[in-house]
Amino acid sequence: MNNTIPTRIYLAEEEMPKFWYNLRSDMKEKPDPILHPGTLQPVVPSDMEPVFCKEAVKQELDDDTRLVPIPERIQDFYRAYRPSALIRAYYLEKALGTPAEIYYKFEGTNTSGSHKLNSAGPQAYFAKEQGLQSLTTETGAGQWGTALAMACGFYGLDLTVYMVKVSSEQKPYRKAVMETYGAKVIPSPSNTTEAGRRILEKDPNTGGSLGCAISEAVETAVKTDKCRYVLGSVLNHVLLHQSIIGLETKAAMDKYGIKPDIIIGCAGGGSNLGGLIAPFMGEKLSGKSNARFIAVEPASCPTFTRGRYVYDFGDTAKTTPLVRMQTLGNGFIPSANHAGGLRYHGMSAILSKLYHDGHLEARAENQTEVFDAAIRFMKTEGILPAPESSHAIKAAIDEALECKKTGEKKVILFGLSGTGYFDLSAYMSYNAKTLSDMVPTNEELERGFVTIPDIPQNK
Ligand SMILES: *Cc1c(COP(=O)(O)O)cnc(C)c1O
C-alpha cells in the first residue's frame, strides 16, 4: 500500500475546498469572549468595526456557523497559487531510518513564501467590498507584510506596513519586495504615531516588537479615513481562512486512506497550526479520532509552555480588545538575538483554549537545534525551510526517532509553513556558529507578566 502513495499528492483545482471550516462550532467549550477594555463586557460588532473590516468582525465573533462559503473572487485568488502539495517525506524517513510515515503540507510555493497569503487575500477582498481605500498592518519577520502587499496589489488597495525595526534592518530585501508591490513600509517604533513616539521616548534604541508595531498600525487606521487595520495571525477569522490548509490536507489524505496519528505545527500566533489542525481536531473533539496535536514554539518566546492563560491586550499600547489567551504579557520583548521568528507575546484564543483543556500539547525548542533540524531536512527533502517552520520539523524528526526506538509505524503530519530565502542572515549566523540559545529567565518573564491588566477575569 505504501508504495502506491506518491511523493507529492496534489488535488485538482475542482477538488479545492469551497468553504472554510470554523473549528469553534465544534468546540463544546468555546474560547472565552473577547472583552471591551473599558467596560470589560463582551465586545459587540460596533466596538470593533472602527478598527477592522465588517466581514472580519462578523467572522471573528461567530462561534456557530460551521462552514463559511469562500466567495468566488477569493477562490480565484486562491487558484493563483493553490492547491499546495502534500508531500510524503520519503527521503527524510530513509535518512532517519524510521518506520514512521512522515507527511508535510507545503505552504511556501507562492512569492510571499508562506501560508500568510491564505488570509491576506480574503482580508484585502473584504476591505475592497466594503469600499475602503487603504489598510494598515504590522509585520515582524516580513512574511505577513509581503503577503498583504501582494493581496493589496491584486485587489487595488493602498497599504502601510509598520515593520519591527530590527527586522527591517536585518531584512532589507523583504522591505524591497513589499515596496515593489506598492506598500509603504515604516520601521517601528516610528515618530509617525503617538504610540511610537511614547515608546521611543522611553527607549530610543529599542529594536521594536510586534506589540508595538500593532499599536502604531491600529492608531493610523483609526485616524485615517476609509482605512482599516488587518492582522495576519492570532485572531479567529485568520484561523478560519487558514483552515484551507487543513481542509486540503484532509482531502488529499482521504484519497489515499491516510490517517495521521500525530499532527505538528509551529506556533507564533497560531494561524498555520490552527489552520492545519482544524478539520482533524474537529474529528477528535467529536470522538472520531485519537490523533495527538503538538504546537512547537521557540524557547526564547515560550507563550504556551511558560505563559499564562489570562485576558491580555494584543498590543503594547493596550488599545486592542482583551483576549483570554496564553500570553507572556503585552510588554514582553524577546531577545534580539533570536533568529527564528515566532516572536509574538500572545496566542490564538482557540488554540489557547484547546491547550488549556488538554486537547493540544506544546513544546519549546532551542533555536540551535531547530536549525540543526532544518539542515537535516533541506539536505534530504531539498527545500530550504523558514526558521519558523523548522520548529515543526524538529518535533517531527523527534517523533519519528521515537518511533524508531519503539518500532511503531506512526503517521506523522507536519505543516511546512514556508521557505527561508529571506532568512539567510539567520542561516549565515548558524553557519558561522554565532547563533545562541536565548532562554528568558523567570525574572525576565515576570517583567512581561506585570504588563498583563489587573482585571477580575485574571483571578
Ligand atoms: C508568520 C509565520 C509563522 C507564524 O505564524 P502563525 O500565525 O503561528 O502561523 C510560521 N511560519 C511562517 C513561515 C510564517 O511566515
The ligand as a MOL file (V3000), in Angstrom:
LIG
                    3D

  0  0  0     0  0            999 V3000
M  V30 BEGIN CTAB
M  V30 COUNTS 15 15 0 0 0
M  V30 BEGIN ATOM
M  V30 1 C 4.2550 34.0110 10.2510 0
M  V30 2 C 4.7780 32.6770 10.0890 0
M  V30 3 C 4.6180 31.7200 11.0960 0
M  V30 4 C 3.9970 32.0070 12.4310 0
M  V30 5 O 2.7030 32.4940 12.4160 0
M  V30 6 P 1.4630 31.6180 12.8170 0
M  V30 7 O 0.3470 32.5680 12.8430 0
M  V30 8 O 1.7450 30.9980 14.1500 0
M  V30 9 O 1.3090 30.5900 11.7590 0
M  V30 10 C 5.0830 30.4480 10.8640 0
M  V30 11 N 5.7060 30.1200 9.7200 0
M  V30 12 C 5.8960 31.0260 8.7370 0
M  V30 13 C 6.6110 30.6150 7.5100 0
M  V30 14 C 5.4260 32.3260 8.8920 0
M  V30 15 O 5.6070 33.2180 7.9220 0
M  V30 END ATOM
M  V30 BEGIN BOND
M  V30 1 1 1 2
M  V30 2 1 2 3
M  V30 3 2 2 14
M  V30 4 1 3 4
M  V30 5 2 3 10
M  V30 6 1 4 5
M  V30 7 1 5 6
M  V30 8 2 6 7
M  V30 9 1 6 8
M  V30 10 1 6 9
M  V30 11 1 10 11
M  V30 12 2 11 12
M  V30 13 1 12 13
M  V30 14 1 12 14
M  V30 15 1 14 15
M  V30 END BOND
M  V30 END CTAB
M  END
